[in-house]
Amino acid sequence: MDYEKLEQLKRLHDSGALTDEEFEQEKQKILDEEATAKPTAVLPMGLTENAYLALMNFAMFIPYVGWIAPIVFWIMGKENSILVNRQGKYILNWYISWFLYGIALTVLFVIFMFSGILSISDMDYANDQTSPLAVLLGIFGGGAGILLLLILGIGCFLCLLFPIIGGIKGLNGKTWKYPLSIPFLR
């Protein structure tokens, strides 16, 4: 590991010449250079490191086991490669984050849609005795529920897009941190 470069980078960060984001990006570049400069490790199934990184990401598309296959590949290869270990953590962080986001969005969707349905059902159309508050709650609750459903759909699209990007980066010998993922594992 090139400790001299890391120390120089740390001094630049401490002096304020680099922001936290720039510091992390440059540190990641140094660590990636160090990891790729080493001779390729022997990975399970006789794959090269690049192919293994790509397989970890593309394995998410395997029907019925796509959620577990990348974790199994990570466990099998994490001792042999720094990049495999790092990418496995990124994938697992994405799984956990997406699960939590999905639960939160589903709960909010149910709450908003339920409040919208209740407000609409309280409206008295025959006698024109509808409360303006009931109308507003119906519009807001239903509209917010539909918006949350749209956000959930975008999230599903990202679940298809991110593994493709990660797999392509893996073929090039690089790890890729999935955006919007919470770093539970570092």
C-alpha positions in Angstrom: 0.0 0.0 0.0 1.3 3.5 -0.9 1.2 5.1 2.5 3.1 8.1 1.3 0.3 9.0 -1.2 -2.3 8.4 1.5 -0.5 10.7 4.0 -0.1 13.4 1.4 -3.8 13.1 0.6 -4.6 13.3 4.3 -2.5 16.5 4.7 -4.3 18.1 1.8 -7.7 17.2 3.4 -6.6 18.5 6.8 -5.4 21.8 5.3 -8.8 22.3 3.7 -7.5 22.0 0.1 -9.8 18.9 -0.4 -13.5 18.5 0.5 -14.6 15.4 2.3 -16.1 14.1 -1.0 -12.9 14.8 -3.0 -10.8 13.2 -0.2 -12.9 10.0 -0.3 -12.8 9.8 -4.1 -9.1 10.2 -4.3 -8.5 7.7 -1.4 -10.7 5.2 -3.3 -8.6 5.8 -6.5 -5.4 5.1 -4.5 -6.9 1.9 -3.0 -8.2 0.7 -6.3 -4.8 1.3 -7.9 -3.2 -0.7 -5.1 -5.7 -3.5 -5.4 -5.5 -3.8 -9.2 -1.7 -3.6 -9.2 -1.4 -6.9 -7.3 -1.3 -10.1 -9.3 -4.8 -11.5 -9.8 -5.9 -13.7 -7.0 -7.2 -17.2 -7.5 -10.9 -16.9 -7.2 -13.6 -19.6 -7.1 -14.6 -21.2 -10.4 -11.2 -20.2 -11.9 -12.5 -16.8 -12.9 -10.4 -13.7 -13.2 -11.1 -10.9 -10.8 -12.8 -8.8 -13.4 -15.1 -11.6 -14.4 -15.9 -12.4 -10.8 -16.8 -8.8 -10.0 -19.1 -8.7 -13.1 -20.6 -12.1 -12.1 -21.4 -10.8 -8.6 -23.4 -7.9 -10.1 -25.1 -9.7 -12.9 -26.0 -12.6 -10.6 -28.8 -10.4 -9.3 -30.8 -11.2 -12.5 -30.8 -15.0 -11.8 -34.5 -15.9 -11.3 -35.4 -17.0 -7.7 -31.9 -16.8 -6.3 -30.8 -13.4 -7.6 -30.9 -11.9 -4.2 -28.7 -14.5 -2.5 -26.3 -15.4 -5.3 -24.1 -12.2 -5.1 -23.9 -12.8 -1.3 -22.7 -16.4 -1.8 -20.2 -15.2 -4.4 -18.9 -12.5 -2.0 -18.5 -15.0 0.8 -16.7 -17.4 -1.4 -14.2 -14.8 -2.8 -13.8 -12.1 -0.2 -10.7 -13.6 1.3 -8.9 -13.8 -2.0 -9.5 -10.3 -3.3 -9.8 -6.8 -1.9 -12.0 -5.7 -4.8 -14.4 -8.7 -4.4 -14.7 -8.0 -0.7 -15.4 -4.3 -1.3 -18.0 -5.0 -4.1 -19.7 -7.6 -2.0 -20.2 -5.0 0.8 -21.5 -2.5 -1.7 -24.1 -5.0 -3.0 -25.2 -6.1 0.5 -25.5 -2.4 1.6 -27.7 -1.9 -1.5 -29.9 -4.9 -0.6 -30.4 -3.7 3.0 -31.0 -0.1 1.9 -33.5 -1.1 -0.8 -35.3 -3.4 1.7 -35.6 -0.5 4.2 -36.7 2.0 1.6 -39.3 -0.5 0.3 -40.8 -1.0 3.8 -40.9 2.8 4.5 -42.5 3.5 1.1 -45.1 0.7 1.5 -46.1 1.9 5.0 -46.4 5.5 3.8 -48.4 4.3 0.7 -50.8 2.4 2.9 -51.3 5.3 5.3 -51.8 7.9 2.6 -54.1 5.8 0.5 -56.1 4.7 3.5 -56.6 8.3 4.7 -57.6 9.3 1.2 -60.1 6.5 0.9 -61.6 7.3 4.3 -61.9 10.9 3.5 -63.6 10.2 0.2 -66.0 7.7 1.9 -67.0 10.3 4.4 -68.2 12.7 1.7 -72.0 13.1 1.6 -72.7 13.7 -2.1 -76.5 13.4 -1.8 -77.0 16.3 0.7 -73.9 18.3 -0.5 -72.7 18.3 3.1 -69.1 17.5 2.3 -66.5 19.0 4.5 -63.7 20.9 2.7 -61.2 19.2 5.0 -62.4 15.8 3.8 -62.0 16.9 0.2 -58.4 18.1 0.9 -57.5 15.0 2.8 -58.9 12.9 0.0 -56.9 14.7 -2.6 -53.7 14.9 -0.6 -53.9 11.3 0.7 -54.7 9.8 -2.7 -52.2 12.1 -4.5 -49.4 11.3 -2.1 -50.2 7.6 -2.3 -49.9 7.7 -6.1 -46.6 9.7 -5.8 -45.2 7.1 -3.5 -46.2 4.4 -5.9 -44.4 6.2 -8.7 -41.3 6.5 -6.4 -41.5 2.8 -5.7 -41.6 2.1 -9.5 -38.5 4.3 -10.0 -36.8 2.3 -7.3 -37.7 -1.0 -9.1 -36.2 0.5 -12.3 -33.0 1.4 -10.4 -32.8 -2.2 -9.1 -32.5 -3.3 -12.7 -30.1 -0.5 -13.8 -27.6 -0.5 -10.9 -26.5 -4.2 -11.3 -25.9 -3.6 -15.0 -23.7 -0.5 -14.3 -21.9 -2.5 -11.5 -21.4 -5.5 -13.8 -19.9 -3.3 -16.5 -17.6 -1.6 -14.0 -16.6 -5.0 -12.7 -15.6 -6.1 -16.2 -13.3 -3.1 -16.2 -11.8 -4.2 -12.9 -13.4 -1.5 -10.8 -15.8 -1.6 -7.9 -18.9 0.5 -8.0 -20.8 1.8 -4.9 -24.5 1.7 -5.6 -26.0 5.2 -5.2 -28.6 5.7 -2.5 -27.2 2.8 -0.5 -26.6 3.3 3.2 -23.1 2.2 4.2 -24.0 -0.4 6.9 -20.9 -2.5 6.0 -17.7 -0.6 5.5 
